[in-house]
Each structure stands twice: as structure tokens, then as C-alpha cells.
Amino acid sequence: MTGLQTYRAKRSFGVTREPRGKLGKRGHAFVIQKHAATRLHYDLRLQLDGVMKSWAVTRGPSLVPGIKRLAVQVEDHPVAYNRFEGTIPKGEYGGGTVLVWDRGRWRPEGDPHKALRRGHLSFRLSGKKLHGGWHLVRMRKRPGEKRTNWLLIKQRDEAARTTHDRDILKEMPLSVKTGRTLEEVAQRMRKARRKKSSNKRRKKTAKKFRRKAGRAKRQ
Ligand code: MN
């Protein structure tokens, strides 16, 4: 899964406002997008070779090293996706509201290409919410399993927490981009759409009126 072919094939860009995107620059940006699709999940994306390597973390990251979170590998996303916050229309791929839950830089420990091939990537995050070391460990595929499942696990370091500490997902639920909740992001999208469609209606009426006026003049 390299390049953006799969990403583009899954989406209708006339309908969704997600970016079409192109191959980006090399760099080490990371983003985690909170995504209220059929089920709420958190999409972890790590920039590598001009794309965002992506995993859907079903229950979101945990700062407790003993807790392993299922991270289903999904198609590479364009780097421009990192700024995307909004609602993907119902019925479209990934339909639901997305907010930018965390972002910053990541740093692989060792060669990330080798690590991804081998199925164990250790890396450090330096975001607004998440810090310190993490592991992504690929699970063995069960017979008939189509998805590639990984586990996201916090390393034991100064940024780790215990089960007695607060859950970072509950403590910091808002967008780091706009400070909004998922509901607020969705509301704004609904308002923007209403405005757009009422503008369209207004323009249509004005056009009709101009046509009528034109006819009247000619008669
Ligand atoms: Mn998602």
C-alpha cells in the first residue's frame, strides 16, 4: 500500500470535502484525527516518503504501557489530509465527522522502512497531547483475515501513565486545530451547507426573475 491510488479510488471528490492531495514532501509530521464514523475511532497518521502511513486505532491511544490498542492499517493518506476537519457525507467512504485531535512531529527509532517491513516500529511523538515513546507491533494474520492489524502500545517513560491516572481521551477531547468538539465541527458543517444551498436557491430565484424581466421588456 504505497502511493495514493487506494485513497483516491475509495472517494468521490465532488461529494466529500476531503482533499484529493498529491505526493507530499518528505518530513516527519504526525496527526491523530478523531473520527466519528459508524464507530468512533482515532486515525493515527505518520508521514513517510511523502504520504501519511495510516492506522485506525479503534479505541484510541492509551498512555498506559500495559494497554494494547488495536490499530488497523488503512490506505496511505495525502499529507494535505492532516488539516482536514469536517464532516464526510453519509453514505460516502468514512462518512462522519473528523477533528484534528493531536498533531506534531514523530521520530522513528532506527530505519522506519525496515521496521515497517519487520512489523515492529518504535517511535517518539512530540505533539500537543501525546509525547514520548510508542510501539506499533504487527499481529500475525489469521487465516482469511484481510486486514493488517497492528497494536499501538505506549513505551514506559516519563510520558506514560498508570490505570489510576486520567484517560487522555477524556481529559483532552477537543480539536487542537480549532478547540471544537465533534458536535461543534458537525454543527458548523451543517450551517455551512445550509448557507450554501440557500445561496444557490437565492441565485436561482434571481436568475428566474431576470429572465422574466427580460421577457417582459421584449414584449
Ligand atoms: Mn477513519
Boltz pocket constraint, residues with backbone or C-beta under 6 A from the ligand:
constraints:
  - pocket:
      binder: B
      contacts: [[A, 33], [A, 35], [A, 37], [A, 41], [A, 43], [A, 56], [A, 94]]
      max_distance: 6.0
